[in-house]
């Protein structure tokens, strides 16, 4: 049977890029290979190629479009480059070497240099779009200028990539961490604020010429939200931008997102947000930029609170559902037909998650001495998909990933990802870390920080697994209603996004095929009612495609030095790490086609000594400047102590010790825990 005769289902892809510091070269190499694989898949679909064609990424996947992207820190910069590549396919650099100038990987390799990004002096830098400190190791202002150059430069294609939606809109979400945070007010119903006589005041609200007492507004108790996702709807032209702007206005989101035409004139604004997301707390930030309302805010790295932006990408994908439905022809009575709903909402959702650091905890720490093999391995993940048993629950708009000839539920496959492991220092057992934390505050704080970050970084994947189970239960509920359809009420019409989502859920259940149109509407009404309580309206099964480096990757990355800043010190390191990203992405996409090859057989080489940074001279110059700024700031309040601190007998020995320590971290090979 050829693909032209097999029913293939549209796939909406969300891309999520985790933060990785200078290992953004890994992200860029993986992103380039991913988009090439997605393009080749679509070419096979358009050509009606036979099912055996190796370009297909799945036996049931039809045309793939990328409608939403999430990025954190370095992943935000990479995500913005992907938006550019989708609107200008030549920027991807298909068929060119990794270091080709003016391409997504070439820009990382050629421009991601410490000399380019390090500041001069210690004076703060102020521009129209960003204010950045001058005492930091790297300059936020220079990073902003570089990202703006990358996003605005290069050729402009006449037509966007075939991976772009027909609407011409790409949703992009960037994670940020607001140092001051935004007050989160709590509104309570007046009847539920009890006891205290003046804890909040009843608000008089005019309503149709009269007054009515609305909910009591509780006084500001200092609750703050520090995590933020800056959202953009990028359009290929003014007509598409008008569609996006209409959606934001109709849904009351105009103050939390922007609709922009992708062009060079907007590059500075986007670059400022991406640079703020990459403002490492000690290396770059904090930096000040305007928020969506034009108010000045102080931000640090978006990866601090969400370094794995899967949830923002999926949330923006649901926004795209409303935009797709908005573009469909409306019926004379204001409702949507079955064909309209099916065209807009009958698809599969897949998220391609690219992360250089899926979990830095060795398997021995997760599972104990002699523990099982690492759980986070993309090739083993894909191999498990091929071997997993068939799901027994009824499917909802094809809710589970299809690979090979079998269907599996995501939750059963990523059970290993749902753990919240405790990170350990290389070479130390869990018991040794516990003992150290009891005697040394630095060890305790490091353990707390690593544990917290591992837990935070895994939360999106845990939520996907939980949500998939709820959607499966919802599918069982719909099947049961189809077997015993209720009575349809005339008041229910498919004239809103929520009603259309409920109706689409019924259309996707096999048991609904035997129902009349009136019975389908009756079931959809019950689904719509339950969605109002459960919040599952528009949710669907999500297939996770992890693009991760090998788990036990000691000395794999050449740039993984000094908290992933080392890649900025070596061109050879960036070349090597981009190649690793390309190889890993190629292995994962090949596995989706059924060709599973263990990582050990891929020929992925660890970094050679010549590829690793050799010394930290450039970094030490900025450390000296930052240290001087620190002492100068201390001098204002404690002049005598600061004067002693600046004496050569103190400063120079400290600098020499720091230099030797940094050099050893940069050039020394990494060893497994048992050998370090």
N, C-alpha and C positions, 0 to 999 in steps of 0.2 A: 504494500500500500504506500503510495506517495504522500508527501505532506499536503499536497493540494486536495487529497481526498480525506485526510484525517482532520478532524475538528481540532483546531488549535485555539487556545484561549489567550486573549490579550493579557499582557503582564505590565503592571505599573511598577517601576523600580524606584526605590528610595536608596540613596547613597549616604552613608554616614562615615565621616573621617575623624578618627580620634586624634587627640594631641600627641605629638611625638618629638617636640623640640627640633633639633637639627635633623632628626630622622624623617622629617618631611620629605626627604629624598626617597625614602622607602614608600611613603604614601603616594608620591607622584608617579613612581615607577609602576606601582600596583594599579593606580587609577588609569594610567595610559593603557595598560594591558587589558583592564576590565572593559573600558569603552571600546577597544578594538574588538574584543570578543562579542560584546553586545551588538556592535555594528555588523559583524560577520554573521551572527545569528539572524538578524533582520534581513540581510541579503539573501540568506538561504530561504527565509519565509517568502520574500517577494518573488524569488525565482521558482518557488514551488518545488524545491529540491526534494529528493528522496529522503525517507526517514533515516537512512543510514548516513546521511551527510554529516561529517564531523563538526560542521559549524554550528549545528543545533545545540543549545544549552539545556534542553529538556525535551522529552518526547511529546509533551502536550503544550508547550509554550508557543504562543504565536508572537505577533509583533511586540517588542519590548520598547517602552518609552520611559525616560527618566523624568519624573515630574517633581521630585523633591530631593533636597540635599541638606544634610546637617553637618556642621563642622565645629570643632573645638580647637582652639590654639593653632598649632601648625596646620591642623586639619581644616580650620576655617579658611586659611589661605589657599590650601589645595582645593577646597570646595568651590571657592570663587573662581579658581582657574578652570575647574570643570564646567562651570556655567559659561565661561568664555569659550571653552572648547566646543560646547554644544551649539553655541551660536556662531562659532567660527571653527569648523572642523579642521582646518589646516593647523590650528594651534596645537592639536593633539600630537602632531608629528608622526603620524602613522607611516611606517616605512623608513623613518630616519633614525639615526643613532640617538642614544639617550641624551647625549650632550649637545644635540643640535640647537643652536641659538634660536630664540623665539618660539620654543615649544614648552610644553608643561614640565617635562623633566629637565630639559636644557636650562630653563630659567632657574630651577632649584640648584642645579649643579654649578652653573656659571656665576650665579649672583648670590647664592647663599654663603657668603664668605665673611669671616670675622672682620676683615679690614673694611668691608663695605658697611657693616652694621655697627661697628664700635663707634662710640661718640668721641668727641674731642673736648677736653676740658671738663668742667663740672657745672656749667651754666645751663639752666633749663631752656629747652627749645620750645618755641611757641609758633604754631602755624594756624591757618584758617580752620583746619579740621582737627588738630590734635595739639595738646600740651603735654610734653614729656620731660621727665627729670634728666638732669645732666650728670648726676652722680652714679648712674647705673652702669653695669658692665657693657650692655648693648644699648643703643639709642632707639627709643620708641619712635622718634621722629624720622630717623633714617629708615627704620623698618616700614613705616607708613609710606615714605617716598618710594621705596623699592617696590612694595606691593602695588602702589598706584601705577608705577612704570610698567610692571608686568601685566596688569589688567588692561591698561589702555594701549599698550604698544602692539605691534604686529599687524598682519593683514586682516582685512575684514571680508568675510565671505558673503556672497550675494544671498545664499540660502542657508538656513540653519541645518544642523544635523537631523537625519531621519529619526533620531532618538527623541527629538523634542515633540511634545504634544501638539495636536492640531490647533489648540488654542494659542500656541506660541508662548506659553507661560511656564517658567521654571521657578519653583518656590525654594527659597534658600534661608536656612536658619543658622544663626551664629550664637554660640553660648558665650556669655560674659559673666563676670563676677563683680558686682557693684560693692565697693568697699563700704560705703555708707548705708546702702540698702534703701529700699522703698517701703514706707509705712504700709502695713496691711491692716486696714480698718476692719473691725468685726461688727456686723449689723445683726442685732438680735430683735426678735419680735418682742414688743413691749410686755406681752403676757409672760414671757420667758425670762425676763430680767427681774429677779425676785429679791426681796429683803432690803437692799440698800435704797434709801429714799431718793438719792440724787445721782445714782450711778448711770450717767447718760440721761438725755432729755428726750421726751417724745417730740417728734418733729411735726409741725403743722404743714400739711401738703395740700395745695389747692387742687381740686379735682372737679371739673365741670361747674365752676362757679361757686362751689361750696368748699368747706374745709374738712379735712379728715386727718386723723392722727395716724401717721405711718409708723414704721419700725423705729425703735429707740436706738439712737446712734451712741455706741459705747465710746467713752473717751479714749484717746490714743494711749495705749499701754506700752508703747515701745516695740511692738512686734514688727519685725523687718524681714523683707525678702531680699536676699543678696544674689540669688541666682536669676539670671535674665537670659532670654533668647531674643535677639534682634532678628526680626523677620522681614524678608524682602520677597516681593513677587516681581521677578524680572520678565519683561516682555520683549518680543523681537521687534515690535513696531508700535506706533501710537494706537492703532486699533486694538491690539492685544492689551496694551496698558489700560485702555478705557474699560475693557472687560474686567481686568483685575481690580481697577479702582471701583467699579460698580459693585463687585463682590464685597470689597472691604466696607463700602458705605452701607450696603444692604444688611450686612451682618454686624455692624457696629464695631468694626475692627480698624477703622481708619487711623486711630490714635496709637495702635500697637504694631502696625505693619505699614510698609510703603510699597507702592506700585511704581516701578521705574522701567523705562526703556533701557535695555542694555546698550550702553554706548560709552565712549571715552569720557564724556563730560561727567558721568556719574562715578567714574573709577575712584576719584579721591574720597568720596563719601563711603563707598564700600570698603576701600582699602583701610580707612581709619577704623572701622568696626572690626575688620579682620586683624589688624595690628593690635587693637586693644584686647582681642581674644587671645592673642599670642604673647601678651605682656607678662612673662614669667615674673613672679613676685620679687625676686632678688636680682635677676639678670636685666630686666627691662623696666618694669612697672613701678608704681602705678602710673596710668596715663589718663588724661581727661579728654573726653569727646562729648559731643551733643547726643542726647537720646532722641527718640522718634518725635518728641514734642519740642525739641530745640533747647532743652534744659541741659546745662553742663553737668556731667556725672564723672565720677572717678572710678576707673575700672582696673582690675588685674586679670590675669589669665582665666579664660572661661573654663579651662580644664580643672580648676581648683574644685569646683562643685559639680561639674558634669564633663568629664573628659571623654565620654563615650556617647555622642549625641544621636543615639538611635531614636529615642522618643521624639525629639523635635522634628526629625525627618519624617517620621510616620504621622505626626500631627499635621504637618503641612501637606502630606499626601491626602489626608481627609479633607483639607481645605480644597484641594484640587477636585474632589468629587463634586462639591457644590458648584465650582466653576464649570465643570463639564456639563452638569445638568442645566446650569444657567444658559449655556449656549444652545441647548436643544430647542427644537420647535415646540412651542406650547400649543396645547389643544384649545379650541374655541371657548370651552368652559373653564379654562384655567388649570386643567389637570394635565398629567403626563401619561402618555400611552405606554403600554408594555414595551413596545419597540424603543421608545425614547429612554425609558428607565434602563432597559437592557444595554443599550448602546453606551450609556454613561457610566453604569455601575457594575456591569457584569465583567469582572476581570479578576486576576490574581495579584496579590501584593507580595513582592519580594524586597528584602532590604539587604544590600551588599555592605557589609560592615568591615572597614579597613582599619587595622590597628596593629602597630608595631609592638605594643606591649599588652597583649590580651590578659596576661597574669604573670607577674614576675616571680611568683612563689614557686619554688621547685616542687616537683611531685612528692618528694620525700616529706616536705613540710605539710602538704595537703593531706597525704594519706598515711603518714608515719613511715618508720623505717621499713624498707622493702615494699613500699606502697605500689599501687598499680601504675600503669603508664599514664602520661599526661593526658588530661581530659580535653584540653584546648589545642587541637591539631586539625587544621582545615582539611587536610587530605584524609585523615582518619574519620573526620566528620562526614565528608562526602561518601566515603566507603561505607560508613554506618547507614547512610541514607539508602544505599543500594541493597543492603542486607536486612533492613528492618522489616518487621512484619507489617502486614497491611492493617490500616486503621479500621476499627469496627464501627465507629460512630458515623452517622450520615454526614455528608459534606454539605457545606454552605458556600455557594459560589466558589467551588473548588478551594476549600479552606486550607488544605495541606499541600506541602511541596510534592511535586511529582518528579522523580528521578529514576531512570531506568524503566522498569515495568512495575514498580511498586510505589505505594503512597504511604507516607509516614506523617505522624504528628510531630511538630517541632518540639513539644515539651518533653517527649520521651527521649529525644536525641540529645538535647542540651542539658540533661540532668547534671552533668558535671559542671556546667557553667553557673548553675544556680547556687553553688556553695559560696560562702563568704569566708575565704581562707585567711589565715593570719600570715602575713609576710615574715620571712626570716632573713637575717643577714647571711650573705654567702659564707658557707663554712661553719655555721653555728646551728646546732640542733635547737629544737623548740625549748627543751629544758634549759639549755645554756642561755638562750635569750631571756627566759623567765628569770633566771638567777641574776643575769646582768641588770635587768630592769629593776630588781629589788635593791640594787646597790648603787646604780648610776642613773641620775635623772635624764641624761642625754639618751641612754639606751631605752628608757621607758618612753620618752617622748617620741623617739624614732619608731618604736614598735606601735605606739598609738597612732601616729600619723600614717604609717604604712597600712595598718589594719583598716583605718578609716577610709583611706583612698581606695583600697581594694574593694571594700563594701560599696562605696559610692559608685565606683566605676562599673560594678556588676548589676546595678539596680535596673537599668533599662532592659537588659537581657532577662532578668528575673520577671519583670513586668510583662514582657512578650510571652513568656511561658505561661504565666497566670492568665493572661488575657486569652490566649489560645484555648485554654481549658474552658473558660467561660463561654467563648464563642461556640465551642463544640456542644456545650450544654444547651445553648440557645438553639442550635441546629436540631437537637433532639426534641426540644419544646415545639419547634415549628413542624417537625415531622408528625408529632402527636396531634397537633391541631389540624394538620392536613387530613389525617385519618378520621378525625371527628370535627369537620368544619362547623363553626358556629354560624349564627345568623348575621347577615350583613346589614349594617345600618346606613341609611342614605347620607347621614351626616359625614361619614368618613370618605374623603376624596384624596387621590394621589396628586396633591397640589403644592406640597412642600418638600424640602429635602428630606426631612425625617420620615414623612409618609412614603416617599420614593425609596428610601433605604429599606424600610420594612417590606415594601412591595417587592423590591429586588431580591430580598432574602427568601421570600416565598417562591419566586420564579426559579431560584437556584436549587430548590429541593426537588428531588426526583418524584416524590409522592404527590407533588402539586400538578404534575402533568395531566392527571385524570380529572382534575377539578374544573368546574365551570369558572368563567371570569368573575361571577358574583361570589363564588366560594373563595376564590383567591383573594378577593378584596376583603372578605370577612376574616380570613386568617391574617392578612396583612394588618387589619385593624387591631387584632389581639396582639400581634407582634409589636405594633407601634405603641400600644398601651404599656406593654412590659418594658419597652425601651425607655420610656419616660422615667421609669423607676431605676432600672439597672444601668442606664447610661451606655448601653451596648450598641445603640443605633449607629450604623456606619462602620462598626468594627468588623474586622474579618481576620481570618487566620493569616499569620505573617510567616513567610518562609525566610529563614535567616541564612545568608551565605557569608560565612566568616572568612575574611582574607587576613589571616594571622601568620606571623612568623612561627617557625618551629618553637615548641615550648621551651625545651632545654637548649637554649641558643647561646651557650657560652662562647664569647668571642666571635659571634656570627657577624654582628654589625661593626663596621670600622668606626662609625661616628658615635657609637654608644659609649661616650666617655664624658665624665664630669656632668652627669645628669643630661646626657644627649646634647650637650653644647659642643662636644668635641668635633662633630662633623663640620662645624664652621671653620675649623682650623686646618682642614685637609681636603683638597679637591679630589684626591684619589679615594678618600673615604666616602665622599658624596657619590662618586661614580659607582663604587662597590655597592653601597646601600640601595641606590636606585635599581641596580641590576637584581638585587635580592627581591625587591618589591615586584619587579616584573616576573621573576621566576615563580614566586609564590602565587601571584594572581593567575598566571598561566596554569599552574598545577590545579588550582581550585576550579577554574572554568573548564579545564579538560575533564576533571572528575565529574562535573555536572553533565558532561556528554557521555559519561560511562567509562572513561579511561582513567582509572584510579591507579596512581603510581605513588608508592610511599616516598616520604621526603628523603629518606636515605638514598633512594635511587635516582634522585633528581639532579645530582651533581652540584648542589648548592655548596659553594666553598665558603669556609670561614675566612675572615679577614686576615690578610697577610701583614707582616710587620711593616712593609713599605706602604701599605694602604692606611695604616693607623696614623693619627697625628703624632709627631715626633717630640714636640715640646710645647710648653705653655707660655712662651715668651710674650706673645700678643695679649693673651689673657691676663698675664701678670701686670702689664702696663695699665690696664683698666682697673685691676684690683688695687694697684697703688693709688690711682686717681680716686677711686671710690673710698679707699681707706683714708685718704687725705681729707676728703669731704666730710667723712664721719667725724674725724678728729676736730676739724674746723667748726662743725656744728656743736660739738661738745665744748669747744673752747669758749663759746659765748657765755656758758653758765658756770664752767669750772676751768678757768684759765690756767691755774697752776698745774692741775692734773694733766690738762691737754698739752701744756708746754713740755712736761716730762715725757709724755707719750710720743712727742714728735722728735725727741732726741735720737740721733743716729744709733746710739748704743742699744736702743730698744727696737726701732723701726726696721733697720737693715737686717738684723738676725731673724726677725719675724718674717720678713719678705723672703729671705733665703730658704727658710724652713718651708714656707708656703710654696715656693717655686719647686723645691724638690718633691714635695708631696703631690703637687699637680702633675709634674712630669711623670711621676710613677703611675698615677692614675690614667694618664693619657696613653702612654706607650706600652705599659705592661699588658701581656695577654690575660684574658679572663680564664679562670679555672673553675671546674665544678666544685661544689661544696666540700667533697671528700678530699680534694687535692689542694684547696686554697689554704 
